[in-house]
């Protein structure tokens, strides 16, 4: 009797491809070199049953199995039309039974090298070789769960002279539990994305939906996850590969655009990883001249924004941004990331650093990503790396969604735990209390974030400059430069126009902020010379932020808690809240203060605690080292101005403050020592009386050289000239000791007068330079406004 021919239409499509994704389950398989799903599956599978049974006829007619034939089990002697048919049949059998399969071994013909024997096994066959050479010399960052347990179940087939394949061996028994039907779709060899599913994914991805929402739609469409036939990981990988394939056709447009921009301006920088011939599968970086100039002024802190890498977006786009003197985002360059390996990120960071003249930033903020972190450690070893706290909060909502639903107060408690602690000890205590209260101590993701706490918890980062206006609130600098321009449906054809539109919009906003700063005066809220000084130096937004701190000092008290010679420690607290104190260490001689809140180190603006100490110690103006040029009106100025020397009155106030604080500090030390006994008290009083007489004499002798508006008070310049002539004659005659002392005092006074006069000239010169820079900036603003008006007119 002729052998029966069976056809099994298994509808096997291409499985999910591998790819790096931070959200993927490390144990759900992308190790596709052994998986049966890797090989293309035929639409029909032919099997021959030599035992007969009337399932088909000669002449090539093919019949579908009916009834209990669907439960057909392999047996020795069973024939198939091809090796692929045998493999697909065994995989179909495995799906019914509840295990996954893979190709194990094969034998080839010595005559022509063709495969003549193949063995298909249970995916749990054998054991993992933990001593493989490829894993000996490198650290395994994400070790995978051991799944092989030595299962012997297998199917062996060999080719016959007729060209058909026959079962030569079959082992049915497994040494592990089998998977129930409602979980079979999770097994590697059974996860397949069908044609209709691919079409639906493509449509929803084009509409801007992410993989999580797409899977929800598929589950609803098919009536359950088990009927979908694949997992969210497969969906993510398919979307990524789909996106990459679509980019390969458009990436040439990007290169043409970049070449055109470089031809128009030689300072336009772009680079392709590897050869330009390989650009379709390589990363691309570019920076226009304005971006490179921005970095010279505001390159102290950088954000590498990888929001657009996610599957929700169709562009693997990553800009480098910073924050300007108005607190607005500025661009430092852009990249298209086709390849996201560690080597690719190392290339990108090195290329960006070269475009920025080789000067690394003080700090850099990125998404929480192990590969990016490793690349930054290699390229920027001295740069402080921070994970974006707001991306982590967003991820927290995904990872702890059930906790958010069950405990409505958890989100607020989590934010308070991250943002409010004033010390590391306070944070650790608060974190442990939080995870215990909500029973999350063993939560894997939370534990990982705690291990990385030094890279995102504010209390660990406050000693480094990040240009943050507030430690607890989100800064504009963290908003993406391209928010409102690039969205989930943007493709590469649309990108160029939107990119240029974003640049124009950001530039117009900066011009408007420049205009407001230069042409309007802010309302002052106090009579403080420091507030007036700040209003003349800072941009409008920065002054407003400083003004908040200055006015805030009115509700704070500062009391001395420790005196260690030149450094005095003050305890600063809000009135009535002594339990929550800040500590400010103030060096009187150097006019330097350091607060425990570290706001100046973090943001570049003095906090209200330091300003409160300045108030009680009679510091009337901001010392020059507390005015960062990057926050001033002249941040983009090419002339380096010492802003504190541009005003003679301000200079006088500062020097007077230093003298006052120095004298008071020394006097207090004398009082402390003198009050210890009656004898020391009498000695101290006598010393003070003698000092008072000498100060009065010095004040009387100093009168002739006192400055008033840059001139000598009292005598005219002619009198001064006559005095110089008389002094010359006196030098030629022997002088008594009293005359010598008097002469030394006169010469000292004249030297002091000359020094002050030089300071006046110097200040006037700097004032002229500043006026030139201000005029230059105003002209630039007018030119920009004219350009905008002409553009609107067209």
MOHU-V836952 format. One record per residue. N is the residue number from 1. RES is the residue in one small letter. SS is DSSP state (2 for helix, 1 for strand, 0 for the rest). PSI is psi in whole degrees, 0 to 359 (* if undefined). Layout:
# MOHU-V836952
[[N;RES;SS;PSI] [N;RES;SS;PSI]]
This chain:
# MOHU-V836952
[[1;x;0;140] [2;x;0;145] [3;x;0;146] [4;x;1;150] [5;x;1;124] [6;x;1;141] [7;x;1;130] [8;x;0;110] [9;x;0;97] [10;x;0;352] [11;x;0;40] [12;x;0;121] [13;x;0;187] [14;x;0;135] [15;x;0;177] [16;x;0;143] [17;x;0;162] [18;x;0;160] [19;x;0;154] [20;x;0;126] [21;x;0;127] [22;x;0;340] [23;x;0;352] [24;x;0;147] [25;x;0;124] [26;x;0;339] [27;x;0;354] [28;x;0;124] [29;x;0;125] [30;x;0;12] [31;x;0;78] [32;x;0;4] [33;x;0;339] [34;x;0;350] [35;x;1;141] [36;x;2;340] [37;x;2;350] [38;x;2;327] [39;x;0;143] [40;x;0;132] [41;x;0;136] [42;x;0;155] [43;x;0;336] [44;x;0;144] [45;x;0;126] [46;x;1;130] [47;x;1;144] [48;x;1;130] [49;x;1;103] [50;x;0;350] [51;x;0;355] [52;x;0;183] [53;x;0;0] [54;x;0;40] [55;x;0;351] [56;x;0;175] [57;x;0;170] [58;x;0;181] [59;x;0;12] [60;x;0;5] [61;x;0;141] [62;x;0;136] [63;x;1;146] [64;x;1;144] [65;x;0;148] [66;x;0;156] [67;x;2;229] [68;x;2;356] [69;x;2;336] [70;x;2;338] [71;x;2;19] [72;x;0;134] [73;x;0;142] [74;x;0;151] [75;x;0;157] [76;x;0;135] [77;x;0;349] [78;x;0;136] [79;x;1;150] [80;x;1;155] [81;x;0;335] [82;x;0;168] [83;x;2;320] [84;x;2;323] [85;x;2;319] [86;x;2;317] [87;x;2;316] [88;x;2;323] [89;x;2;316] [90;x;2;324] [91;x;2;323] [92;x;2;318] [93;x;2;318] [94;x;2;323] [95;x;2;319] [96;x;2;321] [97;x;2;320] [98;x;0;42] [99;x;0;167] [100;x;0;153] [101;x;1;164] [102;x;1;164] [103;x;1;132] [104;x;1;297] [105;x;1;167] [106;x;1;161] [107;x;1;144] [108;x;1;154] [109;x;0;134] [110;x;0;339] [111;x;0;308] [112;x;0;3] [113;x;0;3] [114;x;0;149] [115;x;1;128] [116;x;1;349] [117;x;1;141] [118;x;1;144] [119;x;1;126] [120;x;1;135] [121;x;1;166] [122;x;1;143] [123;x;0;342] [124;x;0;12] [125;x;0;146] [126;x;0;192] [127;x;0;150] [128;x;0;136] [129;x;0;101] [130;x;0;353] [131;x;0;23] [132;x;0;145] [133;x;2;325] [134;x;2;344] [135;x;2;357] [136;x;2;318] [137;x;0;12] [138;x;0;149] [139;x;0;134] [140;x;0;111] [141;x;0;323] [142;x;0;78] [143;x;0;136] [144;x;0;151] [145;x;0;139] [146;x;0;121] [147;x;0;342] [148;x;0;128] [149;x;0;18] [150;x;0;29] [151;x;0;139] [152;x;0;354] [153;x;0;133] [154;x;1;167] [155;x;1;123] [156;x;1;136] [157;x;1;151] [158;x;1;153] [159;x;1;144] [160;x;0;170] [161;x;0;332] [162;x;0;350] [163;x;0;349] [164;x;0;162] [165;x;1;134] [166;x;1;144] [167;x;1;121] [168;x;1;350] [169;x;1;139] [170;x;1;124] [171;x;1;119] [172;x;0;323] [173;x;0;142] [174;x;0;154] [175;x;0;24] [176;x;0;167] [177;x;0;145] [178;x;0;160] [179;x;0;135] [180;x;0;159] [181;x;2;325] [182;x;2;358] [183;x;2;1] [184;x;2;328] [185;x;2;347] [186;x;2;345] [187;x;0;144] [188;x;2;309] [189;x;2;353] [190;x;2;3] [191;x;0;105] [192;x;0;137] [193;x;0;114] [194;x;0;166] [195;x;2;309] [196;x;2;324] [197;x;2;320] [198;x;2;317] [199;x;2;317] [200;x;2;319] [201;x;2;316] [202;x;2;317] [203;x;2;314] [204;x;2;325] [205;x;2;319] [206;x;2;333] [207;x;0;358] [208;x;0;12] [209;x;0;146] [210;x;0;172] [211;x;2;326] [212;x;2;314] [213;x;2;325] [214;x;2;318] [215;x;2;323] [216;x;2;319] [217;x;2;320] [218;x;2;319] [219;x;2;318] [220;x;2;321] [221;x;2;318] [222;x;2;349] [223;x;0;33] [224;x;0;151] [225;x;2;326] [226;x;2;334] [227;x;2;346] [228;x;2;317] [229;x;0;3] [230;x;0;173] [231;x;0;176] [232;x;2;328] [233;x;2;315] [234;x;2;320] [235;x;2;316] [236;x;2;313] [237;x;2;320] [238;x;2;317] [239;x;2;320] [240;x;2;314] [241;x;2;322] [242;x;2;317] [243;x;2;319] [244;x;2;320] [245;x;2;320] [246;x;2;329] [247;x;2;326] [248;x;2;331] [249;x;2;338] [250;x;2;346] [251;x;2;333] [252;x;2;328] [253;x;2;319] [254;x;2;313] [255;x;2;318] [256;x;2;320] [257;x;2;316] [258;x;2;320] [259;x;2;321] [260;x;2;317] [261;x;2;322] [262;x;2;325] [263;x;2;327] [264;x;2;333] [265;x;0;116] [266;x;0;343] [267;x;0;357] [268;x;0;129] [269;x;1;132] [270;x;1;154] [271;x;1;149] [272;x;1;133] [273;x;0;125] [274;x;0;210] [275;x;0;151] [276;x;2;336] [277;x;2;337] [278;x;2;16] [279;x;2;335] [280;x;2;340] [281;x;2;18] [282;x;0;170] [283;x;0;152] [284;x;1;137] [285;x;1;145] [286;x;1;156] [287;x;1;124] [288;x;0;167] [289;x;2;322] [290;x;2;322] [291;x;2;319] [292;x;2;323] [293;x;2;321] [294;x;2;320] [295;x;2;328] [296;x;2;331] [297;x;2;324] [298;x;2;26] [299;x;0;18] [300;x;0;331] [301;x;1;140] [302;x;1;145] [303;x;1;127] [304;x;1;103] [305;x;1;112] [306;x;0;23] [307;x;2;321] [308;x;2;0] [309;x;2;339] [310;x;0;159] [311;x;0;344] [312;x;0;332] [313;x;0;153] [314;x;0;357] [315;x;0;123] [316;x;0;69] [317;x;1;135] [318;x;1;107] [319;x;1;151] [320;x;1;125] [321;x;1;166] [322;x;1;201] [323;x;1;134] [324;x;0;190] [325;x;0;351] [326;x;0;5] [327;x;0;17] [328;x;0;151] [329;x;1;140] [330;x;1;153] [331;x;1;138] [332;x;1;6] [333;x;1;165] [334;x;1;158] [335;x;1;148] [336;x;1;123] [337;x;0;96] [338;x;0;319] [339;x;0;125] [340;x;0;36] [341;x;0;167] [342;x;2;320] [343;x;2;325] [344;x;2;320] [345;x;2;323] [346;x;2;314] [347;x;2;315] [348;x;2;313] [349;x;2;321] [350;x;2;320] [351;x;2;316] [352;x;2;317] [353;x;2;321] [354;x;2;319] [355;x;2;333] [356;x;0;26] [357;x;0;22] [358;x;0;12] [359;x;0;108] [360;x;0;154] [361;x;0;165] [362;x;0;321] [363;x;1;155] [364;x;1;138] [365;x;1;131] [366;x;1;175] [367;x;0;163] [368;x;0;102] [369;x;0;124] [370;x;2;323] [371;x;2;315] [372;x;2;318] [373;x;2;316] [374;x;2;319] [375;x;2;321] [376;x;2;320] [377;x;2;328] [378;x;2;319] [379;x;2;324] [380;x;0;66] [381;x;0;334] [382;x;0;355] [383;x;0;137] [384;x;1;122] [385;x;1;129] [386;x;1;138] [387;x;1;138] [388;x;0;117] [389;x;2;327] [390;x;2;330] [391;x;2;323] [392;x;2;319] [393;x;2;320] [394;x;2;318] [395;x;2;326] [396;x;2;322] [397;x;2;329] [398;x;2;312] [399;x;2;332] [400;x;0;34] [401;x;2;321] [402;x;2;324] [403;x;2;320] [404;x;2;320] [405;x;2;321] [406;x;2;325] [407;x;0;95] [408;x;0;338] [409;x;0;353] [410;x;2;317] [411;x;2;313] [412;x;2;319] [413;x;2;321] [414;x;2;315] [415;x;2;318] [416;x;2;319] [417;x;2;323] [418;x;2;317] [419;x;2;329] [420;x;0;333] [421;x;0;139] [422;x;0;351] [423;x;0;162] [424;x;2;320] [425;x;2;320] [426;x;2;320] [427;x;2;312] [428;x;2;316] [429;x;2;317] [430;x;2;319] [431;x;2;312] [432;x;2;322] [433;x;2;321] [434;x;2;309] [435;x;2;332] [436;x;2;319] [437;x;2;321] [438;x;0;13] [439;x;0;53] [440;x;0;16] [441;x;0;331] [442;x;0;10] [443;x;0;122] [444;x;2;314] [445;x;2;317] [446;x;2;322] [447;x;2;321] [448;x;2;318] [449;x;2;326] [450;x;2;321] [451;x;2;330] [452;x;0;20] [453;x;2;329] [454;x;2;349] [455;x;2;2] [456;x;0;343] [457;x;0;125] [458;x;2;322] [459;x;2;338] [460;x;2;347] [461;x;2;355] [462;x;0;347] [463;x;0;5] [464;x;0;146] [465;x;0;124] [466;x;0;7] [467;x;0;31] [468;x;0;130] [469;x;0;337] [470;x;0;144] [471;x;0;331] [472;x;0;346] [473;x;0;155] [474;x;0;133] [475;x;0;154] [476;x;2;334] [477;x;2;337] [478;x;2;349] [479;x;0;142] [480;x;0;139] [481;x;0;329] [482;x;0;14] [483;x;0;132] [484;x;0;354] [485;x;0;305] [486;x;0;127] [487;x;0;187] [488;x;0;335] [489;x;0;3] [490;x;0;128] [491;x;0;177] [492;x;2;327] [493;x;2;323] [494;x;2;339] [495;x;2;317] [496;x;2;315] [497;x;2;319] [498;x;2;324] [499;x;2;311] [500;x;2;325] [501;x;2;321] [502;x;2;317] [503;x;2;315] [504;x;2;315] [505;x;2;314] [506;x;2;322] [507;x;2;318] [508;x;2;321] [509;x;2;322] [510;x;2;319] [511;x;2;318] [512;x;2;318] [513;x;2;321] [514;x;2;315] [515;x;2;314] [516;x;2;321] [517;x;2;319] [518;x;2;337] [519;x;2;359] [520;x;0;152] [521;x;0;135] [522;x;0;155] [523;x;0;126] [524;x;0;144] [525;x;0;352] [526;x;0;163] [527;x;0;10] [528;x;0;130] [529;x;2;332] [530;x;2;321] [531;x;2;318] [532;x;2;317] [533;x;2;313] [534;x;2;323] [535;x;2;334] [536;x;2;343] [537;x;2;311] [538;x;1;157] [539;x;0;166] [540;x;2;312] [541;x;2;318] [542;x;2;324] [543;x;2;319] [544;x;2;319] [545;x;2;319] [546;x;2;320] [547;x;2;322] [548;x;2;317] [549;x;2;319] [550;x;2;313] [551;x;2;327] [552;x;2;339] [553;x;2;339] [554;x;2;339] [555;x;2;7] [556;x;1;147] [557;x;1;146] [558;x;1;122] [559;x;1;143] [560;x;1;128] [561;x;1;342] [562;x;1;143] [563;x;1;109] [564;x;1;79] [565;x;0;253] [566;x;0;343] [567;x;1;123] [568;x;1;134] [569;x;1;128] [570;x;1;140] [571;x;1;119] [572;x;1;128] [573;x;1;153] [574;x;1;145] [575;x;0;124] [576;x;0;1] [577;x;0;53] [578;x;0;340] [579;x;0;342] [580;x;0;86] [581;x;1;154] [582;x;1;153] [583;x;1;127] [584;x;1;122] [585;x;1;122] [586;x;1;119] [587;x;1;109] [588;x;0;316] [589;x;0;321] [590;x;0;354] [591;x;0;44] [592;x;1;137] [593;x;1;143] [594;x;1;124] [595;x;1;150] [596;x;0;339] [597;x;0;341] [598;x;0;33] [599;x;2;321] [600;x;2;318] [601;x;2;326] [602;x;2;322] [603;x;2;340] [604;x;0;11] [605;x;0;142] [606;x;0;143] [607;x;0;167] [608;x;2;339] [609;x;2;315] [610;x;2;319] [611;x;2;328] [612;x;2;321] [613;x;2;319] [614;x;2;322] [615;x;2;315] [616;x;2;344] [617;x;0;12] [618;x;0;29] [619;x;0;110] [620;x;0;338] [621;x;0;162] [622;x;0;125] [623;x;0;148] [624;x;2;327] [625;x;2;357] [626;x;2;13] [627;x;0;100] [628;x;0;127] [629;x;2;328] [630;x;2;344] [631;x;2;1] [632;x;1;170] [633;x;0;330] [634;x;0;27] [635;x;0;324] [636;x;0;8] [637;x;0;140] [638;x;0;344] [639;x;0;125] [640;x;0;107] [641;x;0;138] [642;x;0;93] [643;x;2;329] [644;x;2;343] [645;x;2;2] [646;x;0;353] [647;x;0;116] [648;x;2;320] [649;x;2;317] [650;x;2;320] [651;x;2;320] [652;x;2;316] [653;x;2;318] [654;x;2;313] [655;x;2;323] [656;x;2;320] [657;x;2;317] [658;x;2;314] [659;x;2;317] [660;x;2;312] [661;x;2;324] [662;x;2;314] [663;x;2;316] [664;x;2;321] [665;x;2;314] [666;x;2;323] [667;x;2;317] [668;x;2;322] [669;x;2;319] [670;x;2;319] [671;x;2;317] [672;x;2;315] [673;x;2;320] [674;x;2;335] [675;x;0;2] [676;x;0;334] [677;x;0;170] [678;x;2;319] [679;x;2;312] [680;x;2;331] [681;x;2;316] [682;x;2;319] [683;x;2;318] [684;x;2;319] [685;x;2;317] [686;x;2;318] [687;x;2;320] [688;x;2;321] [689;x;2;318] [690;x;2;319] [691;x;2;323] [692;x;2;319] [693;x;2;316] [694;x;2;324] [695;x;2;319] [696;x;2;318] [697;x;2;317] [698;x;2;323] [699;x;2;320] [700;x;2;317] [701;x;2;339] [702;x;2;348] [703;x;2;318] [704;x;2;333] [705;x;2;12] [706;x;0;135] [707;x;1;134] [708;x;1;111] [709;x;0;35] [710;x;0;4] [711;x;1;163] [712;x;1;128] [713;x;0;135] [714;x;0;268] [715;x;0;155] [716;x;0;174] [717;x;2;329] [718;x;2;319] [719;x;2;321] [720;x;2;320] [721;x;2;318] [722;x;2;321] [723;x;2;322] [724;x;2;321] [725;x;2;315] [726;x;2;318] [727;x;2;322] [728;x;2;320] [729;x;2;320] [730;x;2;329] [731;x;2;337] [732;x;0;352] [733;x;0;151] [734;x;0;138] [735;x;0;144] [736;x;0;171] [737;x;2;321] [738;x;2;318] [739;x;2;323] [740;x;2;316] [741;x;2;319] [742;x;2;319] [743;x;2;319] [744;x;2;319] [745;x;2;320] [746;x;2;317] [747;x;2;322] [748;x;2;319] [749;x;2;320] [750;x;2;321] [751;x;2;320] [752;x;2;320] [753;x;2;316] [754;x;2;320] [755;x;2;317] [756;x;2;323] [757;x;2;321] [758;x;2;322] [759;x;2;322] [760;x;2;313] [761;x;2;317] [762;x;2;317] [763;x;2;320] [764;x;2;320] [765;x;2;315] [766;x;2;325] [767;x;2;321] [768;x;2;316] [769;x;2;321] [770;x;2;319] [771;x;2;323] [772;x;2;315] [773;x;2;320] [774;x;2;318] [775;x;2;320] [776;x;2;318] [777;x;2;319] [778;x;2;320] [779;x;2;320] [780;x;2;318] [781;x;2;318] [782;x;2;319] [783;x;2;316] [784;x;2;319] [785;x;2;321] [786;x;2;317] [787;x;2;316] [788;x;2;319] [789;x;2;318] [790;x;2;321] [791;x;2;319] [792;x;2;323] [793;x;2;324] [794;x;0;*]]
